[in-house]
Amino acid sequence: MQQFDNNRIETGGTVKVWDLFVRFFHWSLVLGFATAFVSGEFHISWLHTLVGYVLCALIVARLFWGIKGSQYARFGSFVFSISETRTYLHSMLSGHPKHYFGHNPAGALMVFALLATVIALLVTGLATLAVIDFDGPLLFLANRVSDEASYTLRHLHEFIPDVALVLVGLHLLGVVSGSIQHRENLVRAMITGKKEVLPVRNEGNQE
């Protein structure tokens, strides 16, 4: 993996971190989840199903990009050891966490947790569509799942968004905390794709 040398990056300049697809995926996922949640609450079935298919396509594309994408988009760039993650979490509590250009260990945990939650949401949604509404690509499950299991799947699909909302709240809290502690605008970085190289910080080498 490429490492940045602080001696070779002019302080006050910028580093390109998030590529166009990562930014498109991030904001599309935000919009898609919000639309799916609202359409589910108001029982707008056609929109809920349509957005679900769009989210499925987004997740498949992100999984591919996590393997073949740019440096900071690849999952391998933000897989950290337990000890490094523990050290980072402790440093967060002390108010002086180490800076990472890409996802830090806490952010990486959240990314994987959110991806897993969204995947679980989509799988249970497709399964519910098949066994309750007798439609969709998993229709072959319709005659292989008991009524009890069918309603369990539906209840899971209705429960998982609550888990996702808790994770989103923690994610937003982390964004605010990280922006303050590292003195950088993480929301702007996810819009422009760039992070500033700040003075009096050891930006050097983390990914």
Disulfide bonds with the S-S distance in Angstrom:
none
